[in-house]
Amino acid sequence: MIEIGLKHTSELTVTDAVTAMAIGSGDMPVLATPMMMALMENAAMLAVKDELPEGSTTVGGHIESSHLKPSKVGDVVRATAEVTKVDGKKIEYKISAYSGDILLGEGTHLRFVVDKERFLHR
């Protein structure tokens, strides 16, 4: 059962492959905003994974986050997602990303529980 307060933290070491230059979202050798948000989504997905029915997963519906500070190659970034609301198949999260004690970004995320087979055949 998915409950309010379920939480997960995912971690990533910034490499050249996840910089804004590499993925095309900017021209600086720092963690790309889309990669930070992907790490937040990963944390949200994993926060509820073990509570889902067999054959189900979650998919992202909306994400909103600030990106306040840059992270350079070699920095370790931690993204945490915590369930704040559950309404049927709709799950809302508080998300944040840190490098050490420095807040990189924070916001909200919405995911939906789906049946994998049916979702792929839509």
N, C-alpha and C positions, 0 to 999 in steps of 0.2 A: 504494500500500500504506500502510495506517495504521500508524504506528510510534510507540512510546513517545517522548515528548519533543516531538512536534508541538505547536505553541503559537500562539495568536492573542490579540491584545488589541483589544477594541472600546471605543469612547469615546462618551460622551454628555455634553452640557451640560444641567444641571438647568434645566428650565423649569417654569412653573406647571402644564403639562399632565402632568408626571410626579411631582407631589408627592403625598404621602399624602392631602392634602385633596381633590385632583382625582380620584383614583381610588377613594377611599372606604376606604382601609386605615388611615386615621388622621385626625387633625384638625389637623395641623401642616403648615406650608408648607415641607417638607423632602422630599428624595428618598424616595419610597415603597419599602419593602423589596421588594415584588413587582417593581418596576421595576429595582432593582439586580440582583435575581436573573435577570430577563429579559435584562439586559445580559450577565451571566455565561453564560447559555445561548447567547446570540448568539455570544459569543467561542468557546464550545465547538463550536457548529455550524460556524463558519467555520474553525476549526483543522484540520478534516479534510475540508472540502468538496471541495478539489481532488484528493483521493486516493480518492474514491468512484467506483464503477462508474457508467456512464451510466444515468440514470433512477433513481438512488438518492439518498437523503438520510438525515439522522439525526433521530430524535425523542427528546425527553426522557423518561426513565423515573423518575428520582429526583434531587432536589437538596436539599442540606443546607448551610446557611450561617449564620454569625453576621451580625449587623448591629450594629457596635460604635459607630459615630459618625454623626451626622447630616451631610447635605450640603444647603446652602441653594441657592436659585435663583441661577444664575450659575456655580456650581461646575462644574468639569469632572471627570467620573468615568471612570476606566479600569478595565475588567474584563479579567482575563487567565484563560485556560483552557489547561491543559497536560495532554496525554494521559499517564496514568500506567499504564494497563493496557489491553490489547486481548485479548479472548477471543471469537473468531469475530465475531459481529455486535454484541457488547457492548463499549462503550468507556467507560472510567472516566477522570475528569479531576480535577485539583486546580484549584480556582477561587479567585480573590481579586479584590477591588475596592479601588481607591485613589483618593483625591483628593489630588493632589500626592504627598507622602511619607506621608500619613496613611492607615493601613489602615482601610478601612470595614467589610470583612467578608471571611471566607474559609471554605472548606468543600470539599465534594466534589460531583461531578455524574456521573450515569450517562446515557448515550445509547445508542440502538440504531440500527444501519443497517437501513433498510427500503427496499423498492421502492415508489416513489411511487404507481404505478398500483394495485398490490395493496393498499397501505395505505388508500387513499381508497375502495376498493370493499369494505372489510371491514364 
